[in-house]
């Protein structure tokens, strides 16, 4: 019973930054763990970052650790992904997702998905 909508994607030069937002509607948003995934052309969807419902547990893929920051504002029902030092390898469609249980790294653990926002990093 959660609807998710991503925004903030676009075209950026290598080394630049973007901030993605995921607005959620529905009941009990604060009870869900949230994650970001991405899918590049010709590639499978991969885990990017996750945050627990209270914000105490934060996890990142090795490829983005130190460059990306996930956060959430439960009062505004919004999850963020701050992306710094972007590289062409980060080009993908980025999806936010919500789950209540399961392995945070697995897309199959998530019950609700947004429509995605496209990020393109030029060299």
N, C-alpha and C positions, 0 to 999 in steps of 0.2 A: 504493500500500500504506500509506496514511495515513488515519486516521479522525480527524475533528475534531468537537469539541463546544463550543459557545459557552454562556456563562452571564453573569449580571450585569445583564441588562436589567431594566427596570421603569418605573414612573411617577415622574417627577421634575418639580419646578417649574422654570420658566424661571430661568436663572441658576445652577442647581444643577449637581451633578457625578455621574457614574457611572463605574465602572470595569468594563469588559468583559474577560472572560477566555476564552481558547480553548485547551482542553486537547487535545493530540494524542497519538495512539498509533500505533505502527507503526515501521518501520525507517527509519533515516537522516533523522530529523526535522531535524537540524541542517544537512542538505544543501539544504533547501528555502528558497526565499524565501517570505515570508508576506505576505498582504494582508488588509485589511478593506474590505468593500463594504457598501452599504446600499441598501434599496429602500423608498421611501415609497409609500403607497397611490396608485394611479393613475400612478405614475412608473416609469421604467426603472431598473434597477440601476446604481448609480454608484460609482466608485472613491472611497475615503476615505483610506487610508494603506497604505504597504507598507514592509517592512524586509527587507534581505538576510540571508542565512544567518548571516553573522558579525556582523550588527548595525551595520556601518559605513555602509551606505547606507540612508537613511530618506527617505521621500517622502510628501507630503501633498497632498490636494486644496486648492485655494485657499480653499474655503468653510470648512475646518476648521483651517487653518494658524494657529498661535498659540493654539488652544483645545484641540486633541486631541494626545495623545502616544502613539505606538506604541512598544512595547518587546517583548523576548522573553527568556526564560530557557531556554536549551537544556538545562540540567541538569534542569529540571522539565518539559520538552516543552510549554511554555506560551507563548502570545502574549497581550499585553495591549493594551487601548486605553483610556487614561485620557481621559475627556471632561469638560471644564470649560466653564463659561459656556454651558450648553446653552440652546438656543432652540427654539421650536415647530417651526421648519424642520428640526430634527435628528430629528424623529419618523420612525421607519422600523424595519424589521427589519434587523438588522445581521448580516452573515455574515463569518466568517473563511474564508480559502482558502489553499491551498499550491500553489506552482508551482516548476518547476525551470528554466524558461527562458521567453523571450518578454517582451513589453511588460508592465510591472507595472501599467499603467493599464487594461488590457483584461481583462475577465472571462474571455474565451476563452483566455487564457494560463494559467489556473489549472486544475490537474488534480483537486484535491480540495476539497470544500466541506463546511462544517458545516451544521447544520439551521437556524441562525439564532436570534437572541434579540431580543425586541421591546423597543424603547425608545420611550416616549411622554413628551413634554415639554409640560406644560400652561402656559397663559399666565396 
